Amino acid sequence: MDLSDAGCQDTDRETRFYVDIYISAADSSIDASGALHVRSPGRDDIYASGPGDINDLPVPGWAVDLTVTADGQLTATLSVTSSSPSDAGADMLQLNFNGPVGGCVADPDGGVMPATIPVSGGRTFSFPCPRSTFRCF
């Protein structure tokens, strides 16, 4: 993920910024077009979504609003309301994501297969697998 602030994008590839997004079947659904929709309130436990360093737990309390279309385009917003003693009031912090997903995983035979997750109602969503961009090392 690239960092950006007020339209200025950080293109330093050595800087890594991690965002953990935890979702559950109860928070998700698939619409008639085959798109996955996730609406999750902020959590305050080990499954809290949020930004952080790869060695840190995510910042708790981030709500998730996420869509993955059947052709693999992701749009997501993570948001949290925070206030500190130095603030005049509560502040809404927001992270926005937009772009293609690569939902492939290696299978035991050295090939690729789509990653899947359970969705409410007993359904399963398979993330699109762009074979032309997948590399096995």
N, C-alpha and C positions, 0 to 999 in steps of 0.2 A: 504494500500500500504506500502511496506517496502522501506526504504531508503537504497541506496547503493552508494558508492563512490570508484572508482578504484577497483571494485571487492570485497570490504569489505561491508558486509551487516549489517545493524542495525537491531538487533533482539529484541530490547527493545519494548515490546508490549505496554508499557505506552506512548511511543512517537507516536503521531499521525501526519501524514502528509497528507494533503488533496490536491486533484487536481480536479478542475472543468473543464470538457470538454463540451463546448457548441457546438452543431452542428445544422444545419438547413437542411431542405429538399433540398434546392438548392445546397448544398455541397455534397450530398450523392447519391449513386446509389446501385443497387443490380445486381451482375453479374449472369451468367448462372448457377453457382453452388449454388446460393442462399446466397452468402456472401455479407455482407454490406461493402461498401467502402465509406470513408469520406475523402475528401481533402478540407481543409478549410484554407484560408489565415489568418494571424494574425489579430485580431480585437482590436480596442481601444475604447471599450464601456462597458456597464455593462454585455454584453455577451462575454467578452474576456475569452478565455481558459487560464488556467495556474495554477501554484501551489500556495498554501497559507495555512493559518490557517483557521479553520472553521468559525471564526468570521471576517475574512478579505475578501475583494474582491480579486479575482484572479489578478495576475500581468498581465497587458494588453500586447497584441502583440504576443501571442504564436500561431503559425500555427499548425494545426492538420493534421496528416496522420494516419488514423485508419482503421482497418479491423476487422470485426467480422464474423467468418465462420458460416455456417449453424449449425454446431455441438457445437458452443459456445466458440470457442477459440478467444481471443482478442490479437491483436498486434497493438500497437500504438506508435507514436512518436510525442511529442510536442516539438517544437523548436522556439527559438526567437534569433534575433541578437541584441546584446546590446553593447553599448560602454559607457565608463565613462571617465572623464578627466584623470584618472590614467591609463587607458588602452592605449597601443600603437595604437590600432585600434579596429575595431569591433570584438566582440567575439560571437561565436555561442554557445548558451546554449541548452541542449537537455535532455529530459526525455523520457525513453523508457519503455514500458509496454509490458508484455507478460504473458498470463495465461487464465484460464477459467473465463467466466462471469456468474453471477447468475442473470438472468433477470426475476425473479418471483416477482409478487406483490400479495398481499392478495385481494381476491374478497369479496364482501359484505356477501357471505354465509359462510365465513371462509375457503374456499378452496384457491387454487392458480391459477393464470393465467399468461401467459407471458406478459411482458411489450412490448409495440409496439411504433414505431415512424414512422411518414410519411417520404417518400423518394421521390426524384424527379420523375416526370412522374405520380404522383398520386398513387404510390405503397406504401405498408406498410411493414416494417421489424418487425418480431416478434423475440425478443430475446429468445434463448433456455431457457427452464425452467427445471433445474435439480431437479426434485421432491425429490430425495433421500437426497439432502443436504439442502432443504428448511425447516426452522423451523418457526412456528408462535408462538409468545409469547404474 
